[in-house]
Amino acid sequence: MKRIYIDEDPSGSVQLPDDIHHYLKNVLRAKEGEPLGILTPTSFCEGVLERMENRKSFISITSKRPVVKPGYRLSVYQCALKREYMDFAVEKYAELGATEIIPVYSSRSLRELKDKTLARFGDISLKAVLQSENEHLPVIHEPCRIEDIEADNADRLLFYEREGESRGLGLTSRDVAMIIGPEGGFEPEEAEMLKGKGFRSVSPFKPILKAETAAVVFTGLVRMELE
């Protein structure tokens, strides 16, 4: 079933916003009479594409229930990467069910992300959530400096290829923070600082992964253990 997202809970027959009409018509190639899933901030609805005109579309809602909220908290701190790599990482974090994404400025990362970049991250994560049939949109936070990180999660993982203290994740809760470094990795003093903030260094693999590869692999490992 094709899925769309709208900001308000619909009921009855609803005219869709212009951008959603465009998305249905030109991207999803939806047809009249086709069933649709409609995700909102609080509900998941099923409906039918009742009518599609040249410039507007109407859906008819047939059922509604509360969204399924994740039974865990997964906060991902990602040191800022070049555009195509950061976009990829954000997409995969959303697909894999991260609940929060926090861009981080570190010694070897990009040092600035503009407001329009954060808005793009929101669009990317929304499309990834719809594609993966998740029902929770990750919160995209404002970037922070690595020295300003104050994670309050019960488990805090530092994926550090140079000095991993253990191969296994060893999670003790369903409240996890993880941090992945930039291209070129962390400076040793940054890793030590993060350990002082309660992050436990782990290195599940001997090969040194690219940052965007690590985003997928390590988030997947965490989700597997959470599941």
NUBA-990504 format. One record per residue: residue in one letter; x, y, z of N, C-alpha, C in turn; residue number from 1; chain. Coordinates in steps of 0.1 Angstrom, whole numbers, plus 5000, padded with zeros to 4 digits. Example, Ala and Ser with C-alpha at 12.3 -4.5 7.8 and 13.67 -1.06 7.14 Angstrom:
BEGIN
 resn  nxx  nyy  nzz caxx cayy cazz  cxx  cyy  czz resi chain
    A 5132 4943 5078 5123 4955 5078 5132 4967 5078    1     A
    S 5128 4978 5071 5137 4989 5071 5129 5000 5079    2     A
This chain:
BEGIN
 resn  nxx  nyy  nzz caxx cayy cazz  cxx  cyy  czz resi chain
    M 5008 4988 5000 5000 5000 5000 5009 5013 5000    1     A
    K 5006 5022 4991 5013 5034 4990 5010 5043 5003    2     A
    R 5020 5050 5008 5018 5058 5020 5021 5073 5017    3     A
    I 5013 5081 5024 5016 5096 5024 5016 5101 5039    4     A
    Y 5021 5113 5040 5021 5119 5054 5014 5132 5053    5     A
    I 5005 5135 5062 4999 5148 5063 4999 5152 5078    6     A
    D 4999 5165 5080 5001 5171 5094 4990 5170 5103    7     A
    E 4978 5168 5098 4966 5168 5106 4958 5155 5105    8     A
    D 4951 5150 5115 4943 5138 5114 4931 5141 5105    9     A
    P 4930 5133 5094 4918 5135 5085 4906 5127 5090   10     A
    S 4895 5130 5084 4883 5122 5086 4874 5125 5074   11     A
    G 4866 5115 5071 4856 5116 5060 4864 5118 5046   12     A
    S 4859 5128 5039 4866 5130 5026 4874 5143 5027   13     A
    V 4887 5142 5023 4897 5152 5025 4904 5156 5012   14     A
    Q 4905 5169 5010 4913 5174 4999 4928 5175 5004   15     A
    L 4937 5169 4996 4951 5168 5000 4958 5181 4997   16     A
    P 4968 5185 5005 4976 5196 5002 4983 5195 4988   17     A
    D 4987 5206 4982 4992 5206 4968 5004 5198 4967   18     A
    D 5013 5198 4977 5026 5191 4976 5023 5176 4976   19     A
    I 5013 5171 4984 5010 5157 4985 5003 5153 4972   20     A
    H 4994 5162 4966 4988 5159 4953 4999 5156 4943   21     A
    H 5009 5165 4942 5020 5164 4933 5027 5151 4935   22     A
    Y 5030 5147 4947 5037 5135 4951 5029 5123 4946   23     A
    L 5016 5123 4949 5008 5111 4945 5008 5110 4930   24     A
    K 5006 5121 4923 5004 5121 4909 5017 5118 4901   25     A
    N 5027 5125 4905 5039 5125 4896 5051 5116 4902   26     A
    V 5050 5112 4914 5061 5104 4920 5055 5089 4922   27     A
    L 5044 5088 4930 5038 5075 4932 5030 5070 4921   28     A
    R 5026 5079 4912 5017 5075 4900 5005 5068 4905   29     A
    A 4999 5073 4915 4987 5067 4921 4975 5069 4912   30     A
    K 4965 5060 4913 4953 5061 4905 4941 5061 4913   31     A
    E 4930 5067 4908 4917 5068 4915 4913 5054 4919   32     A
    G 4907 5053 4931 4903 5040 4936 4914 5032 4943   33     A
    E 4926 5037 4943 4937 5029 4949 4937 5031 4964   34     A
    P 4940 5021 4972 4941 5022 4986 4953 5030 4990   35     A
    L 4953 5037 5001 4964 5045 5006 4965 5044 5021   36     A
    G 4977 5044 5026 4980 5046 5040 4983 5060 5042   37     A
    I 4977 5066 5053 4979 5080 5056 4985 5081 5070   38     A
    L 4998 5085 5071 5004 5087 5084 5003 5102 5088   39     A
    T 4999 5104 5101 4999 5117 5107 5007 5117 5120   40     A
    P 5009 5128 5126 5017 5128 5139 5012 5118 5149   41     A
    T 4999 5116 5149 4993 5108 5160 4985 5095 5155   42     A
    S 4982 5095 5143 4974 5084 5138 4979 5078 5125   43     A
    F 4975 5065 5123 4977 5059 5110 4963 5056 5104   44     A
    C 4960 5061 5092 4947 5059 5086 4948 5051 5073   45     A
    E 4938 5044 5070 4937 5038 5057 4925 5045 5049   46     A
    G 4927 5046 5036 4918 5053 5028 4919 5049 5014   47     A
    V 4911 5056 5006 4910 5054 4992 4912 5067 4984   48     A
    L 4920 5067 4974 4921 5079 4965 4908 5080 4958   49     A
    E 4900 5089 4963 4886 5090 4958 4885 5097 4944   50     A
    R 4893 5108 4943 4893 5115 4931 4906 5122 4929   51     A
    M 4911 5122 4916 4923 5129 4913 4921 5138 4901   52     A
    E 4921 5150 4903 4920 5160 4892 4933 5165 4887   53     A
    N 4933 5175 4878 4946 5180 4873 4954 5186 4884   54     A
    R 4947 5194 4893 4955 5202 4903 4951 5198 4917   55     A
    K 4943 5188 4919 4939 5185 4933 4935 5170 4934   56     A
    S 4936 5165 4946 4932 5151 4949 4924 5150 4962   57     A
    F 4915 5140 4962 4907 5138 4974 4908 5124 4979   58     A
    I 4909 5122 4992 4909 5109 4997 4897 5107 5006   59     A
    S 4893 5094 5008 4882 5091 5017 4887 5081 5027   60     A
    I 4886 5085 5040 4892 5078 5051 4883 5066 5055   61     A
    T 4888 5054 5056 4880 5042 5059 4883 5037 5073   62     A
    S 4895 5039 5078 4898 5035 5092 4909 5043 5098   63     A
    K 4910 5043 5111 4920 5051 5118 4924 5044 5131   64     A
    R 4936 5045 5134 4941 5040 5147 4953 5048 5152   65     A
    P 4957 5047 5164 4969 5054 5169 4982 5049 5162   66     A
    V 4991 5057 5160 5004 5053 5155 5011 5043 5165   67     A
    V 5018 5034 5160 5026 5024 5168 5039 5031 5172   68     A
    K 5041 5034 5184 5053 5041 5189 5064 5031 5192   69     A
    P 5076 5034 5189 5087 5025 5192 5088 5022 5207   70     A
    G 5091 5010 5211 5092 5006 5225 5107 5008 5230   71     A
    Y 5114 5017 5224 5128 5020 5227 5131 5035 5224   72     A
    R 5142 5039 5228 5147 5052 5224 5161 5050 5218   73     A
    L 5163 5055 5206 5176 5054 5200 5181 5067 5194   74     A
    S 5190 5073 5201 5195 5086 5198 5208 5085 5190   75     A
    V 5209 5090 5178 5221 5088 5170 5228 5102 5168   76     A
    Y 5240 5102 5173 5249 5114 5171 5258 5111 5159   77     A
    Q 5256 5119 5149 5264 5117 5136 5273 5129 5134   78     A
    C 5286 5127 5134 5295 5138 5130 5292 5142 5116   79     A
    A 5291 5155 5113 5286 5160 5100 5295 5156 5089   80     A
    L 5289 5151 5078 5296 5146 5066 5293 5154 5054   81     A
    K 5300 5152 5043 5297 5159 5031 5282 5155 5027   82     A
    R 5276 5164 5019 5262 5164 5016 5257 5150 5013   83     A
    E 5263 5144 5002 5257 5131 4998 5258 5120 5008   84     A
    Y 5269 5120 5016 5271 5110 5026 5262 5113 5038   85     A
    M 5260 5125 5042 5251 5128 5053 5237 5126 5050   86     A
    D 5233 5129 5038 5219 5126 5033 5216 5111 5034   87     A
    F 5226 5103 5029 5225 5089 5029 5223 5084 5044   88     A
    A 5232 5089 5053 5232 5084 5067 5218 5088 5073   89     A
    V 5213 5100 5071 5200 5104 5077 5189 5094 5071   90     A
    E 5189 5092 5059 5179 5083 5053 5179 5069 5059   91     A
    K 5191 5064 5061 5192 5050 5067 5189 5050 5082   92     A
    Y 5192 5061 5089 5188 5062 5103 5173 5061 5104   93     A
    A 5166 5069 5096 5152 5069 5096 5146 5055 5092   94     A
    E 5151 5049 5082 5147 5036 5078 5148 5025 5090   95     A
    L 5160 5027 5097 5163 5017 5107 5157 5020 5121   96     A
    G 5149 5031 5121 5141 5034 5133 5148 5042 5144   97     A
    A 5157 5050 5141 5163 5060 5150 5152 5069 5155   98     A
    T 5151 5072 5168 5141 5082 5173 5146 5096 5173   99     A
    E 5159 5098 5173 5165 5111 5173 5178 5111 5165  100     A
    I 5180 5122 5157 5192 5123 5149 5198 5136 5153  101     A
    I 5211 5136 5158 5217 5148 5162 5230 5150 5154  102     A
    P 5231 5160 5145 5243 5162 5138 5254 5168 5148  103     A
    V 5266 5165 5146 5277 5169 5155 5288 5175 5148  104     A
    Y 5294 5186 5153 5306 5192 5148 5318 5187 5156  105     A
    S 5327 5180 5149 5339 5175 5155 5351 5181 5147  106     A
    S 5363 5177 5152 5376 5183 5146 5376 5180 5131  107     A
    R 5372 5168 5127 5374 5164 5113 5361 5164 5105  108     A
    S 5350 5169 5111 5337 5170 5104 5336 5183 5097  109     A
    L 5325 5184 5089 5320 5197 5084 5317 5206 5096  110     A
    R 5319 5219 5095 5318 5228 5106 5305 5236 5105  111     A
    E 5297 5234 5095 5285 5242 5094 5274 5235 5086  112     A
    L 5262 5234 5091 5250 5229 5084 5240 5240 5085  113     A
    K 5235 5244 5073 5225 5255 5072 5211 5251 5075  114     A
    D 5203 5260 5078 5189 5257 5081 5182 5249 5070  115     A
    K 5185 5253 5058 5179 5246 5047 5184 5231 5046  116     A
    T 5196 5229 5051 5201 5215 5051 5193 5207 5062  117     A
    L 5190 5213 5073 5182 5206 5083 5168 5203 5078  118     A
    A 5163 5212 5071 5149 5210 5065 5150 5199 5055  119     A
    R 5161 5198 5047 5163 5187 5038 5163 5173 5045  120     A
    F 5170 5173 5056 5171 5161 5064 5157 5157 5069  121     A
    G 5149 5166 5072 5135 5163 5076 5127 5157 5064  122     A
    D 5129 5162 5052 5122 5156 5040 5127 5142 5037  123     A
    I 5141 5141 5039 5147 5127 5036 5142 5117 5046  124     A
    S 5141 5121 5059 5137 5111 5069 5122 5108 5067  125     A
    L 5114 5117 5063 5100 5115 5061 5098 5104 5050  126     A
    K 5105 5106 5039 5103 5097 5028 5108 5083 5032  127     A
    A 5119 5083 5040 5124 5070 5044 5115 5063 5054  128     A
    V 5108 5070 5062 5098 5064 5072 5087 5058 5064  129     A
    L 5082 5066 5054 5071 5061 5046 5074 5048 5038  130     A
    Q 5086 5048 5032 5091 5037 5024 5092 5025 5033  131     A
    S 5098 5026 5045 5101 5015 5054 5088 5011 5062  132     A
    E 5077 5018 5061 5065 5015 5068 5067 5016 5084  133     A
    N 5076 5025 5088 5077 5029 5102 5065 5039 5104  134     A
    E 5063 5041 5117 5052 5051 5120 5057 5062 5129  135     A
    H 5070 5062 5131 5076 5073 5140 5086 5081 5132  136     A
    L 5084 5094 5131 5094 5103 5125 5105 5106 5135  137     A
    P 5118 5104 5131 5128 5108 5140 5129 5123 5142  138     A
    V 5132 5128 5154 5134 5142 5157 5148 5146 5152  139     A
    I 5148 5156 5143 5161 5161 5138 5165 5173 5147  140     A
    H 5175 5172 5154 5179 5182 5163 5189 5192 5156  141     A
    E 5190 5204 5162 5200 5213 5158 5214 5207 5160  142     A
    P 5224 5211 5152 5237 5205 5154 5243 5210 5167  143     A
    C 5252 5202 5173 5259 5206 5185 5274 5202 5183  144     A
    R 5282 5209 5191 5297 5206 5191 5299 5193 5199  145     A
    I 5309 5186 5196 5311 5173 5202 5314 5175 5217  146     A
    E 5320 5186 5221 5323 5188 5235 5310 5192 5243  147     A
    D 5299 5195 5236 5287 5199 5242 5277 5188 5244  148     A
    I 5280 5176 5239 5271 5164 5240 5269 5161 5254  149     A
    E 5256 5160 5258 5252 5156 5271 5241 5145 5270  150     A
    A 5245 5133 5266 5235 5122 5264 5231 5117 5278  151     A
    D 5218 5116 5280 5213 5110 5292 5208 5096 5291  152     A
    N 5211 5089 5279 5206 5076 5277 5213 5066 5286  153     A
    A 5206 5055 5290 5211 5045 5299 5224 5038 5293  154     A
    D 5223 5035 5280 5234 5029 5273 5240 5039 5263  155     A
    R 5253 5041 5263 5259 5051 5254 5271 5044 5247  156     A
    L 5270 5043 5234 5280 5036 5226 5288 5045 5217  157     A
    L 5301 5044 5218 5311 5051 5209 5317 5040 5200  158     A
    F 5313 5041 5187 5318 5032 5177 5332 5038 5173  159     A
    Y 5342 5032 5178 5356 5037 5177 5365 5026 5172  160     A
    E 5369 5028 5159 5377 5017 5153 5391 5015 5158  161     A
    R 5396 5025 5165 5410 5024 5169 5412 5017 5182  162     A
    E 5402 5017 5191 5404 5013 5205 5392 5008 5211  163     A
    G 5384 4999 5203 5372 4994 5209 5375 4985 5221  164     A
    E 5368 4987 5231 5370 4979 5244 5363 4966 5243  165     A
    S 5354 4964 5234 5347 4951 5233 5341 4950 5219  166     A
    R 5339 4937 5215 5333 4934 5202 5318 4935 5202  167     A
    G 5312 4930 5213 5298 4930 5215 5292 4943 5220  168     A
    L 5280 4945 5218 5274 4958 5222 5271 4958 5237  169     A
    G 5266 4947 5242 5264 4946 5256 5253 4955 5262  170     A
    L 5242 4957 5254 5232 4966 5259 5225 4961 5271  171     A
    T 5222 4971 5280 5215 4967 5293 5201 4973 5293  172     A
    S 5197 4981 5283 5184 4988 5283 5179 4989 5269  173     A
    R 5168 4996 5268 5162 4999 5255 5162 5014 5253  174     A
    D 5172 5021 5260 5174 5035 5259 5189 5037 5255  175     A
    V 5191 5039 5242 5205 5038 5237 5209 5051 5230  176     A
    A 5221 5056 5232 5227 5066 5224 5239 5060 5217  177     A
    M 5241 5064 5205 5253 5060 5197 5259 5071 5190  178     A
    I 5272 5071 5188 5279 5082 5181 5288 5076 5171  179     A
    I 5288 5081 5158 5296 5077 5147 5304 5089 5142  180     A
    G 5317 5087 5140 5326 5098 5137 5325 5102 5122  181     A
    P 5333 5112 5119 5333 5118 5105 5342 5110 5096  182     A
    E 5344 5114 5084 5354 5109 5075 5368 5112 5082  183     A
    G 5376 5101 5084 5388 5103 5091 5388 5100 5105  184     A
    G 5376 5098 5111 5374 5093 5125 5376 5104 5135  185     A
    F 5375 5100 5147 5377 5109 5159 5392 5111 5162  186     A
    E 5394 5123 5167 5407 5125 5173 5408 5118 5186  187     A
    P 5420 5112 5190 5421 5105 5203 5415 5112 5215  188     A
    E 5418 5125 5215 5413 5133 5227 5398 5134 5227  189     A
    E 5392 5134 5215 5377 5134 5214 5371 5121 5219  190     A
    A 5377 5110 5216 5373 5097 5221 5374 5096 5236  191     A
    E 5385 5101 5241 5386 5101 5256 5376 5110 5263  192     A
    M 5373 5122 5256 5363 5131 5262 5349 5124 5262  193     A
    L 5346 5117 5251 5333 5110 5251 5332 5099 5261  194     A
    K 5343 5092 5263 5343 5082 5274 5341 5088 5287  195     A
    G 5346 5100 5289 5344 5107 5302 5329 5111 5303  196     A
    K 5322 5112 5292 5307 5115 5293 5299 5103 5293  197     A
    G 5305 5091 5296 5297 5079 5298 5296 5070 5285  198     A
    F 5302 5074 5274 5302 5065 5262 5312 5054 5264  199     A
    R 5307 5042 5260 5316 5030 5261 5320 5027 5247  200     A
    S 5334 5026 5245 5339 5024 5231 5337 5009 5227  201     A
    V 5332 5007 5215 5330 4993 5210 5335 4993 5195  202     A
    S 5340 4982 5191 5345 4980 5177 5341 4966 5172  203     A
    P 5329 4965 5167 5324 4952 5163 5332 4945 5152  204     A
    F 5339 4953 5144 5346 4947 5132 5360 4952 5132  205     A
    K 5369 4944 5126 5383 4948 5125 5384 4958 5113  206     A
    P 5377 4956 5102 5379 4966 5091 5374 4980 5095  207     A
    I 5381 4990 5090 5377 5004 5093 5367 5008 5082  208     A
    L 5355 5010 5087 5344 5013 5077 5343 5028 5074  209     A
    K 5338 5031 5062 5335 5045 5059 5323 5050 5068  210     A
    A 5323 5063 5071 5313 5068 5080 5299 5064 5076  211     A
    E 5295 5065 5063 5282 5062 5059 5279 5047 5059  212     A
    T 5289 5039 5058 5287 5025 5059 5285 5021 5074  213     A
    A 5293 5027 5083 5291 5025 5097 5277 5029 5102  214     A
    A 5272 5040 5096 5258 5044 5099 5248 5033 5098  215     A
    V 5249 5026 5086 5240 5015 5084 5243 5003 5092  216     A
    V 5255 4998 5092 5259 4986 5099 5256 4987 5114  217     A
    F 5261 4997 5120 5260 4998 5135 5246 5001 5140  218     A
    T 5239 5009 5132 5225 5011 5136 5217 4998 5135  219     A
    G 5220 4991 5124 5213 4978 5122 5216 4968 5134  220     A
    L 5229 4968 5138 5233 4960 5150 5225 4963 5162  221     A
    V 5224 4976 5165 5217 4981 5177 5203 4977 5176  222     A
    R 5196 4979 5164 5182 4976 5163 5180 4961 5164  223     A
    M 5189 4952 5159 5188 4938 5161 5188 4934 5175  224     A
    E 5197 4941 5183 5198 4937 5197 5185 4943 5205  225     A
    L 5181 4954 5201 5168 4960 5207 5156 4951 5204  226     A
    E 5156 4945 5192 5145 4936 5189 5145 4923 5196  227     A
